Amino acid sequence: MPYRAPGSPATSRAQFLSGKPIRYYRPKGSPEVRHLIDEGFQAFNAGRLSEACQIFSEKMLLPANETMIGLTVAGAMTPAGLGGCVIELMDRGLVDFVISTGANLYHDLHYALNFTLTRGSPFMDDVELFEEGVIRIYDVLFPATVLLETDAYVREFIVRSGLNEPVATSEFHYLLGRDLLDRFPGSEEHSVVARAALAGVPIYTSSPGDSSIGMNIAYHELMNSSRLMIDPNKDVNEVCAIVLAGRQNGCVILGGGSPKNFYLQAQPTLWEVYGIPKGGNDYFIQITTDSVVWGGLSGATPAEAVSWGKVNPSVLQDTVVAYCDSTIAFPLFCEYVIGSPQGRRPRKELVHRRAELVAQLTREANAVRDGKSEGK
């Protein structure tokens, strides 16, 4: 819908929301897309995306490598309909755990709750949108009531859950996903949170207070005198334990920001803090539009990560940054890898193994500490 020129008639809420509904796109492994990427994406950032697809499907997914694969998600991916790609990767065992912004998980809930987000335009009069009760995320539009009703669902879930102590975000999201599965049958087809609970994929949020889910947890603590809170220490240790358990480790990073660093910091936490030398990640794939010259986290290169012990210096040939819009590149990437010969592998269902893995981390950390004490 074009920007309204001065003096033109006002637009109603119904007109604002008259665009096509946004649905979760589920990749099918298109051979035409694989042919395009293999044969047509030859140089510049097309070449880098092709390289990313090949590293993932021809190395990270090889059974012999037993790669523990993390997916980090920043940017408005679920409002844009890309949650379906994440669902497909989880269902096929192609990602073992997810670290996301809280906003992506919150907006994912709209789909589970059967609300509709519609296609719009980035060139709208936001004062009119506000007056008509319409929320805009770039060119994605939905009624403000969607926020209020999603908030109400989150608060009601918290009460139903009986949670009354500090928990990891993985535990909170798992229980939230189970609640969706129970109350909204079929939601696993339309919600990353619900599908993750079904597939046993832990979902972490690196900054839980920076989303409407966190806002509603804060409300519950204040208004109900609850002891429920998100314990970031549990998240840090669980992610470290998962990385420690991987024979090899690799990541797919969409955008950058806090989710990217939260994943990559696991390797320095192991060697720098716990004294367990893991050696750095074996694979590193990032899709971003951020340039390295600004010195920001999103643009930090795999080579720079080597200096921190985040990436194994001997495997830089298995790292790649494709400077592309994730909403374009990620579905192409998913079509490619899902259509590869290794496009499905057994799910690890790590959400049910978290205590076991943290216990192993504890044993190894204690061995290091006891060894240092004996050496004094």
C-alpha beads as a LAMMPS data file, in Angstrom:
LAMMPS data file: protein, C-alpha beads

376 atoms
375 bonds

1 atom types
1 bond types

-500.0 500.0 xlo xhi
-500.0 500.0 ylo yhi
-500.0 500.0 zlo zhi

Masses

1 110.0

Atoms # bond

1 1 1 0.000 0.000 0.000
2 1 1 1.619 3.327 -1.022
3 1 1 2.288 6.181 1.318
4 1 1 -0.754 8.444 1.603
5 1 1 -0.145 11.830 0.005
6 1 1 -1.156 14.937 2.001
7 1 1 -4.855 15.619 1.593
8 1 1 -5.738 12.139 0.398
9 1 1 -8.509 10.151 2.134
10 1 1 -7.665 8.393 5.379
11 1 1 -7.196 4.642 5.330
12 1 1 -9.237 2.377 7.573
13 1 1 -7.902 -0.414 9.734
14 1 1 -9.540 -3.000 7.480
15 1 1 -7.780 -1.524 4.451
16 1 1 -4.425 -1.566 6.232
17 1 1 -4.902 -5.251 7.012
18 1 1 -6.234 -6.273 3.601
19 1 1 -2.915 -7.701 2.343
20 1 1 -2.210 -11.393 1.858
21 1 1 -1.671 -13.335 5.095
22 1 1 1.915 -14.224 5.942
23 1 1 2.318 -17.982 6.290
24 1 1 5.263 -20.002 7.519
25 1 1 7.226 -21.111 4.468
26 1 1 8.298 -24.771 4.601
27 1 1 11.180 -25.642 2.230
28 1 1 10.908 -28.915 0.318
29 1 1 14.450 -29.429 -0.982
30 1 1 13.923 -28.047 -4.485
31 1 1 16.348 -29.557 -7.053
32 1 1 15.940 -26.392 -9.146
33 1 1 17.222 -24.276 -6.249
34 1 1 20.129 -26.657 -5.740
35 1 1 20.990 -26.381 -9.440
36 1 1 20.782 -22.573 -9.281
37 1 1 23.062 -22.369 -6.244
38 1 1 25.572 -24.934 -7.536
39 1 1 25.782 -23.622 -11.084
40 1 1 24.607 -20.011 -10.969
41 1 1 25.869 -18.694 -7.644
42 1 1 29.528 -18.541 -8.640
43 1 1 31.109 -15.392 -7.271
44 1 1 30.803 -12.507 -4.820
45 1 1 28.128 -13.068 -2.167
46 1 1 26.255 -15.541 -4.335
47 1 1 29.460 -17.575 -4.272
48 1 1 29.679 -17.256 -0.512
49 1 1 26.100 -18.488 -0.098
50 1 1 26.883 -21.436 -2.363
51 1 1 29.952 -22.145 -0.246
52 1 1 27.845 -22.014 2.937
53 1 1 25.382 -24.519 1.490
54 1 1 28.178 -26.885 0.532
55 1 1 29.978 -26.649 3.896
56 1 1 26.757 -27.411 5.725
57 1 1 25.517 -30.275 3.554
58 1 1 28.841 -31.858 2.579
59 1 1 30.758 -31.503 5.859
60 1 1 28.637 -30.547 8.857
61 1 1 25.975 -33.151 8.114
62 1 1 28.322 -36.068 7.477
63 1 1 27.547 -38.797 10.028
64 1 1 31.251 -39.399 10.639
65 1 1 31.698 -35.814 11.860
66 1 1 28.909 -36.023 14.448
67 1 1 28.644 -32.235 14.408
68 1 1 26.684 -30.519 17.158
69 1 1 24.900 -27.767 15.212
70 1 1 23.553 -24.565 16.710
71 1 1 21.314 -22.059 14.924
72 1 1 21.263 -18.436 16.091
73 1 1 18.432 -16.178 14.993
74 1 1 18.387 -12.372 15.060
75 1 1 16.270 -9.962 13.064
76 1 1 12.526 -10.207 12.452
77 1 1 12.565 -13.715 10.977
78 1 1 9.329 -15.150 12.382
79 1 1 7.202 -12.105 11.484
80 1 1 8.501 -12.497 7.920
81 1 1 7.327 -16.120 7.749
82 1 1 10.744 -17.768 8.031
83 1 1 9.856 -19.771 11.134
84 1 1 8.789 -22.560 8.781
85 1 1 12.396 -22.973 7.691
86 1 1 13.471 -23.363 11.325
87 1 1 10.680 -25.908 11.890
88 1 1 11.861 -27.964 8.923
89 1 1 15.495 -27.940 10.075
90 1 1 14.522 -29.010 13.595
91 1 1 12.170 -31.710 12.379
92 1 1 14.886 -33.196 10.172
93 1 1 17.526 -33.132 12.907
94 1 1 19.624 -30.608 10.988
95 1 1 19.946 -28.234 13.945
96 1 1 20.378 -29.485 17.502
97 1 1 19.663 -26.326 19.483
98 1 1 18.551 -22.750 18.812
99 1 1 19.531 -19.403 20.311
100 1 1 17.111 -16.645 19.352
101 1 1 16.095 -13.163 20.250
102 1 1 13.056 -13.216 22.503
103 1 1 11.138 -11.143 19.949
104 1 1 11.322 -13.899 17.340
105 1 1 9.868 -16.383 19.815
106 1 1 7.162 -13.981 20.960
107 1 1 5.993 -13.239 17.417
108 1 1 6.146 -16.966 16.679
109 1 1 3.405 -17.401 19.268
110 1 1 0.999 -15.378 17.101
111 1 1 1.017 -18.183 14.548
112 1 1 0.419 -20.850 17.196
113 1 1 -2.513 -18.847 18.558
114 1 1 -4.054 -18.571 15.059
115 1 1 -3.610 -14.824 14.703
116 1 1 -2.986 -13.355 11.260
117 1 1 -0.062 -11.192 10.183
118 1 1 -0.459 -9.605 6.765
119 1 1 1.708 -8.224 3.998
120 1 1 1.823 -4.447 3.850
121 1 1 4.268 -1.728 2.890
122 1 1 7.159 0.017 4.637
123 1 1 5.867 3.334 3.287
124 1 1 2.805 3.888 5.428
125 1 1 1.703 6.705 7.656
126 1 1 2.598 5.395 11.102
127 1 1 0.466 8.014 12.831
128 1 1 -2.548 6.621 10.978
129 1 1 -1.492 3.080 11.855
130 1 1 -1.286 4.040 15.504
131 1 1 -4.702 5.712 15.409
132 1 1 -6.220 2.609 13.760
133 1 1 -4.567 0.193 16.202
134 1 1 -2.252 -1.440 13.670
135 1 1 1.307 -2.567 14.464
136 1 1 4.003 -2.397 11.757
137 1 1 7.230 -4.401 11.562
138 1 1 8.702 -2.916 8.379
139 1 1 6.126 -4.266 5.872
140 1 1 4.403 -6.749 8.214
141 1 1 1.111 -5.564 9.714
142 1 1 -1.205 -6.893 12.412
143 1 1 -3.765 -5.539 14.900
144 1 1 -2.488 -4.257 18.234
145 1 1 -4.971 -6.621 19.886
146 1 1 -2.691 -9.488 18.791
147 1 1 -0.095 -8.211 21.255
148 1 1 -2.607 -7.943 24.085
149 1 1 -4.031 -11.420 23.509
150 1 1 -0.600 -13.008 23.130
151 1 1 0.501 -11.312 26.361
152 1 1 -2.595 -12.671 28.098
153 1 1 -1.807 -16.191 26.883
154 1 1 1.794 -15.974 28.168
155 1 1 0.659 -14.778 31.595
156 1 1 -2.031 -17.489 31.819
157 1 1 0.547 -20.118 30.819
158 1 1 2.924 -18.963 33.567
159 1 1 0.195 -19.373 36.164
160 1 1 -0.800 -22.792 34.796
161 1 1 2.812 -23.959 34.721
162 1 1 3.257 -23.554 38.452
163 1 1 6.825 -22.325 37.870
164 1 1 8.033 -20.633 41.028
165 1 1 11.817 -20.740 40.915
166 1 1 14.701 -19.633 38.673
167 1 1 14.763 -21.596 35.402
168 1 1 16.776 -21.723 32.200
169 1 1 15.168 -20.260 29.107
170 1 1 15.340 -23.749 27.603
171 1 1 13.064 -25.048 30.376
172 1 1 10.651 -22.140 30.068
173 1 1 10.384 -22.475 26.281
174 1 1 10.009 -26.248 26.472
175 1 1 7.094 -25.974 28.907
176 1 1 5.592 -23.164 26.824
177 1 1 5.819 -25.356 23.726
178 1 1 4.171 -28.291 25.518
179 1 1 1.359 -25.985 26.590
180 1 1 0.832 -24.928 22.967
181 1 1 0.743 -28.561 21.851
182 1 1 -1.875 -29.356 24.488
183 1 1 -4.090 -26.328 23.943
184 1 1 -3.675 -25.737 20.227
185 1 1 -3.505 -29.105 18.437
186 1 1 -1.533 -28.824 15.212
187 1 1 0.416 -25.797 16.448
188 1 1 3.659 -27.702 15.785
189 1 1 3.057 -26.998 12.086
190 1 1 2.843 -23.250 12.676
191 1 1 5.111 -22.512 15.629
192 1 1 8.842 -22.867 16.210
193 1 1 8.288 -23.016 19.974
194 1 1 5.723 -25.822 19.690
195 1 1 7.779 -27.815 17.158
196 1 1 10.915 -27.479 19.271
197 1 1 9.114 -28.992 22.252
198 1 1 7.879 -31.863 20.092
199 1 1 11.305 -32.455 18.507
200 1 1 13.254 -32.091 21.749
201 1 1 15.241 -29.083 20.525
202 1 1 16.225 -26.662 23.317
203 1 1 15.636 -22.983 22.589
204 1 1 17.649 -20.337 24.428
205 1 1 17.241 -16.585 24.570
206 1 1 20.407 -14.640 25.236
207 1 1 18.595 -11.524 26.516
208 1 1 15.266 -12.742 27.917
209 1 1 14.230 -9.381 29.337
210 1 1 14.426 -7.813 25.887
211 1 1 11.106 -9.155 24.585
212 1 1 7.426 -9.271 25.415
213 1 1 7.835 -12.766 26.867
214 1 1 10.335 -11.373 29.362
215 1 1 8.073 -8.414 30.033
216 1 1 5.246 -10.761 31.015
217 1 1 7.546 -12.828 33.242
218 1 1 8.481 -9.581 34.992
219 1 1 4.787 -8.757 35.392
220 1 1 4.179 -12.152 36.987
221 1 1 7.000 -11.652 39.498
222 1 1 5.805 -8.193 40.465
223 1 1 2.072 -8.810 40.604
224 1 1 1.981 -12.361 41.952
225 1 1 4.991 -12.260 44.304
226 1 1 6.451 -15.134 42.321
227 1 1 9.975 -16.499 42.614
228 1 1 9.941 -17.368 38.900
229 1 1 12.778 -15.713 37.054
230 1 1 15.088 -16.527 34.164
231 1 1 18.508 -17.656 35.392
232 1 1 21.133 -16.760 32.753
233 1 1 23.736 -18.855 34.594
234 1 1 21.755 -21.980 33.762
235 1 1 21.673 -20.962 30.095
236 1 1 25.417 -20.311 29.978
237 1 1 26.242 -23.659 31.532
238 1 1 23.762 -25.613 29.418
239 1 1 25.078 -24.189 26.152
240 1 1 28.659 -24.843 27.285
241 1 1 27.706 -28.413 28.168
242 1 1 26.106 -28.950 24.757
243 1 1 29.173 -27.588 22.951
244 1 1 31.457 -29.714 25.142
245 1 1 29.472 -32.821 24.193
246 1 1 29.926 -32.279 20.457
247 1 1 32.578 -34.319 18.678
248 1 1 32.675 -31.375 16.286
249 1 1 30.834 -28.080 16.609
250 1 1 29.323 -25.783 14.022
251 1 1 26.902 -22.907 13.804
252 1 1 24.577 -21.193 11.366
253 1 1 24.219 -17.532 12.335
254 1 1 21.347 -15.448 10.974
255 1 1 22.161 -11.782 11.427
256 1 1 24.339 -11.415 14.481
257 1 1 23.870 -9.552 17.733
258 1 1 23.391 -11.161 21.108
259 1 1 22.382 -14.661 19.898
260 1 1 25.579 -14.890 17.845
261 1 1 27.828 -13.979 20.755
262 1 1 25.931 -16.160 23.203
263 1 1 26.685 -19.187 21.048
264 1 1 30.293 -18.284 20.271
265 1 1 31.166 -17.447 23.881
266 1 1 30.749 -21.116 24.835
267 1 1 34.239 -21.980 23.575
268 1 1 36.002 -19.200 25.565
269 1 1 33.911 -20.075 28.613
270 1 1 35.223 -23.621 28.411
271 1 1 38.926 -22.804 28.014
272 1 1 39.133 -19.400 29.722
273 1 1 36.853 -19.957 32.699
274 1 1 36.615 -23.702 33.223
275 1 1 40.059 -24.591 31.922
276 1 1 38.703 -27.163 29.465
277 1 1 40.409 -26.664 26.070
278 1 1 37.843 -27.538 23.410
279 1 1 39.722 -26.035 20.480
280 1 1 37.127 -23.733 18.958
281 1 1 34.292 -24.275 16.499
282 1 1 34.968 -26.454 13.486
283 1 1 32.399 -24.757 11.236
284 1 1 31.108 -21.191 11.086
285 1 1 28.406 -19.976 8.696
286 1 1 26.975 -16.476 8.969
287 1 1 24.394 -14.664 6.861
288 1 1 24.449 -10.961 7.648
289 1 1 24.218 -7.480 6.151
290 1 1 26.489 -5.939 8.769
291 1 1 29.948 -4.849 7.706
292 1 1 33.031 -5.708 9.723
293 1 1 34.416 -2.164 9.479
294 1 1 32.036 -0.878 12.158
295 1 1 33.623 -3.137 14.753
296 1 1 30.238 -4.488 15.753
297 1 1 29.532 -8.009 16.908
298 1 1 27.284 -8.801 13.971
299 1 1 30.089 -8.190 11.516
300 1 1 32.893 -9.887 13.468
301 1 1 34.559 -12.317 11.083
302 1 1 35.529 -15.963 11.692
303 1 1 39.178 -14.886 11.461
304 1 1 38.702 -12.433 14.326
305 1 1 36.922 -15.164 16.296
306 1 1 40.074 -17.292 16.051
307 1 1 41.887 -14.863 18.355
308 1 1 39.280 -15.556 21.034
309 1 1 39.441 -19.313 20.690
310 1 1 35.918 -19.300 19.262
311 1 1 36.976 -20.825 15.934
312 1 1 39.590 -23.517 15.419
313 1 1 42.451 -21.829 13.502
314 1 1 43.128 -24.974 11.471
315 1 1 39.667 -25.012 9.849
316 1 1 39.213 -21.474 8.523
317 1 1 38.497 -23.023 5.126
318 1 1 35.260 -24.299 6.687
319 1 1 34.041 -20.848 7.691
320 1 1 32.127 -18.409 5.515
321 1 1 30.237 -15.134 5.820
322 1 1 27.638 -14.398 3.143
323 1 1 26.711 -10.723 3.115
324 1 1 23.052 -11.159 2.217
325 1 1 19.607 -10.354 3.575
326 1 1 18.660 -13.375 5.720
327 1 1 15.047 -13.238 4.543
328 1 1 16.345 -13.976 1.028
329 1 1 19.356 -16.176 1.695
330 1 1 18.046 -18.381 4.518
331 1 1 15.137 -19.981 2.613
332 1 1 17.479 -20.634 -0.327
333 1 1 20.009 -22.169 2.068
334 1 1 17.294 -24.384 3.586
335 1 1 16.009 -25.548 0.196
336 1 1 19.568 -26.562 -0.683
337 1 1 20.491 -28.440 2.477
338 1 1 17.122 -30.186 2.835
339 1 1 17.477 -31.473 -0.717
340 1 1 20.978 -32.809 -0.102
341 1 1 21.708 -36.544 0.375
342 1 1 22.283 -35.781 4.076
343 1 1 19.039 -33.814 4.358
344 1 1 17.837 -35.717 7.403
345 1 1 19.619 -37.147 10.430
346 1 1 18.545 -38.570 13.814
347 1 1 17.421 -35.895 16.242
348 1 1 19.519 -35.614 19.399
349 1 1 16.574 -34.364 21.514
350 1 1 18.948 -32.422 23.732
351 1 1 16.166 -30.789 25.717
352 1 1 15.809 -34.084 27.592
353 1 1 19.567 -34.495 28.117
354 1 1 20.412 -31.124 29.629
355 1 1 20.955 -32.366 33.196
356 1 1 23.141 -35.214 31.965
357 1 1 25.290 -32.889 29.870
358 1 1 25.669 -30.295 32.635
359 1 1 26.705 -33.092 35.008
360 1 1 29.465 -34.056 32.554
361 1 1 30.607 -30.426 32.343
362 1 1 30.678 -30.300 36.147
363 1 1 32.800 -33.440 36.349
364 1 1 35.347 -32.152 33.860
365 1 1 35.475 -28.691 35.473
366 1 1 35.990 -30.251 38.899
367 1 1 38.787 -32.422 37.535
368 1 1 40.546 -29.322 36.232
369 1 1 40.078 -27.448 39.490
370 1 1 41.207 -30.396 41.602
371 1 1 44.238 -30.849 39.359
372 1 1 45.220 -27.212 39.838
373 1 1 44.773 -27.519 43.602
374 1 1 47.014 -30.568 43.713
375 1 1 49.640 -28.749 41.699
376 1 1 49.940 -25.856 44.147

Bonds

1 1 1 2
2 1 2 3
3 1 3 4
4 1 4 5
5 1 5 6
6 1 6 7
7 1 7 8
8 1 8 9
9 1 9 10
10 1 10 11
11 1 11 12
12 1 12 13
13 1 13 14
14 1 14 15
15 1 15 16
16 1 16 17
17 1 17 18
18 1 18 19
19 1 19 20
20 1 20 21
21 1 21 22
22 1 22 23
23 1 23 24
24 1 24 25
25 1 25 26
26 1 26 27
27 1 27 28
28 1 28 29
29 1 29 30
30 1 30 31
31 1 31 32
32 1 32 33
33 1 33 34
34 1 34 35
35 1 35 36
36 1 36 37
37 1 37 38
38 1 38 39
39 1 39 40
40 1 40 41
41 1 41 42
42 1 42 43
43 1 43 44
44 1 44 45
45 1 45 46
46 1 46 47
47 1 47 48
48 1 48 49
49 1 49 50
50 1 50 51
51 1 51 52
52 1 52 53
53 1 53 54
54 1 54 55
55 1 55 56
56 1 56 57
57 1 57 58
58 1 58 59
59 1 59 60
60 1 60 61
61 1 61 62
62 1 62 63
63 1 63 64
64 1 64 65
65 1 65 66
66 1 66 67
67 1 67 68
68 1 68 69
69 1 69 70
70 1 70 71
71 1 71 72
72 1 72 73
73 1 73 74
74 1 74 75
75 1 75 76
76 1 76 77
77 1 77 78
78 1 78 79
79 1 79 80
80 1 80 81
81 1 81 82
82 1 82 83
83 1 83 84
84 1 84 85
85 1 85 86
86 1 86 87
87 1 87 88
88 1 88 89
89 1 89 90
90 1 90 91
91 1 91 92
92 1 92 93
93 1 93 94
94 1 94 95
95 1 95 96
96 1 96 97
97 1 97 98
98 1 98 99
99 1 99 100
100 1 100 101
101 1 101 102
102 1 102 103
103 1 103 104
104 1 104 105
105 1 105 106
106 1 106 107
107 1 107 108
108 1 108 109
109 1 109 110
110 1 110 111
111 1 111 112
112 1 112 113
113 1 113 114
114 1 114 115
115 1 115 116
116 1 116 117
117 1 117 118
118 1 118 119
119 1 119 120
120 1 120 121
121 1 121 122
122 1 122 123
123 1 123 124
124 1 124 125
125 1 125 126
126 1 126 127
127 1 127 128
128 1 128 129
129 1 129 130
130 1 130 131
131 1 131 132
132 1 132 133
133 1 133 134
134 1 134 135
135 1 135 136
136 1 136 137
137 1 137 138
138 1 138 139
139 1 139 140
140 1 140 141
141 1 141 142
142 1 142 143
143 1 143 144
144 1 144 145
145 1 145 146
146 1 146 147
147 1 147 148
148 1 148 149
149 1 149 150
150 1 150 151
151 1 151 152
152 1 152 153
153 1 153 154
154 1 154 155
155 1 155 156
156 1 156 157
157 1 157 158
158 1 158 159
159 1 159 160
160 1 160 161
161 1 161 162
162 1 162 163
163 1 163 164
164 1 164 165
165 1 165 166
166 1 166 167
167 1 167 168
168 1 168 169
169 1 169 170
170 1 170 171
171 1 171 172
172 1 172 173
173 1 173 174
174 1 174 175
175 1 175 176
176 1 176 177
177 1 177 178
178 1 178 179
179 1 179 180
180 1 180 181
181 1 181 182
182 1 182 183
183 1 183 184
184 1 184 185
185 1 185 186
186 1 186 187
187 1 187 188
188 1 188 189
189 1 189 190
190 1 190 191
191 1 191 192
192 1 192 193
193 1 193 194
194 1 194 195
195 1 195 196
196 1 196 197
197 1 197 198
198 1 198 199
199 1 199 200
200 1 200 201
201 1 201 202
202 1 202 203
203 1 203 204
204 1 204 205
205 1 205 206
206 1 206 207
207 1 207 208
208 1 208 209
209 1 209 210
210 1 210 211
211 1 211 212
212 1 212 213
213 1 213 214
214 1 214 215
215 1 215 216
216 1 216 217
217 1 217 218
218 1 218 219
219 1 219 220
220 1 220 221
221 1 221 222
222 1 222 223
223 1 223 224
224 1 224 225
225 1 225 226
226 1 226 227
227 1 227 228
228 1 228 229
229 1 229 230
230 1 230 231
231 1 231 232
232 1 232 233
233 1 233 234
234 1 234 235
235 1 235 236
236 1 236 237
237 1 237 238
238 1 238 239
239 1 239 240
240 1 240 241
241 1 241 242
242 1 242 243
243 1 243 244
244 1 244 245
245 1 245 246
246 1 246 247
247 1 247 248
248 1 248 249
249 1 249 250
250 1 250 251
251 1 251 252
252 1 252 253
253 1 253 254
254 1 254 255
255 1 255 256
256 1 256 257
257 1 257 258
258 1 258 259
259 1 259 260
260 1 260 261
261 1 261 262
262 1 262 263
263 1 263 264
264 1 264 265
265 1 265 266
266 1 266 267
267 1 267 268
268 1 268 269
269 1 269 270
270 1 270 271
271 1 271 272
272 1 272 273
273 1 273 274
274 1 274 275
275 1 275 276
276 1 276 277
277 1 277 278
278 1 278 279
279 1 279 280
280 1 280 281
281 1 281 282
282 1 282 283
283 1 283 284
284 1 284 285
285 1 285 286
286 1 286 287
287 1 287 288
288 1 288 289
289 1 289 290
290 1 290 291
291 1 291 292
292 1 292 293
293 1 293 294
294 1 294 295
295 1 295 296
296 1 296 297
297 1 297 298
298 1 298 299
299 1 299 300
300 1 300 301
301 1 301 302
302 1 302 303
303 1 303 304
304 1 304 305
305 1 305 306
306 1 306 307
307 1 307 308
308 1 308 309
309 1 309 310
310 1 310 311
311 1 311 312
312 1 312 313
313 1 313 314
314 1 314 315
315 1 315 316
316 1 316 317
317 1 317 318
318 1 318 319
319 1 319 320
320 1 320 321
321 1 321 322
322 1 322 323
323 1 323 324
324 1 324 325
325 1 325 326
326 1 326 327
327 1 327 328
328 1 328 329
329 1 329 330
330 1 330 331
331 1 331 332
332 1 332 333
333 1 333 334
334 1 334 335
335 1 335 336
336 1 336 337
337 1 337 338
338 1 338 339
339 1 339 340
340 1 340 341
341 1 341 342
342 1 342 343
343 1 343 344
344 1 344 345
345 1 345 346
346 1 346 347
347 1 347 348
348 1 348 349
349 1 349 350
350 1 350 351
351 1 351 352
352 1 352 353
353 1 353 354
354 1 354 355
355 1 355 356
356 1 356 357
357 1 357 358
358 1 358 359
359 1 359 360
360 1 360 361
361 1 361 362
362 1 362 363
363 1 363 364
364 1 364 365
365 1 365 366
366 1 366 367
367 1 367 368
368 1 368 369
369 1 369 370
370 1 370 371
371 1 371 372
372 1 372 373
373 1 373 374
374 1 374 375
375 1 375 376
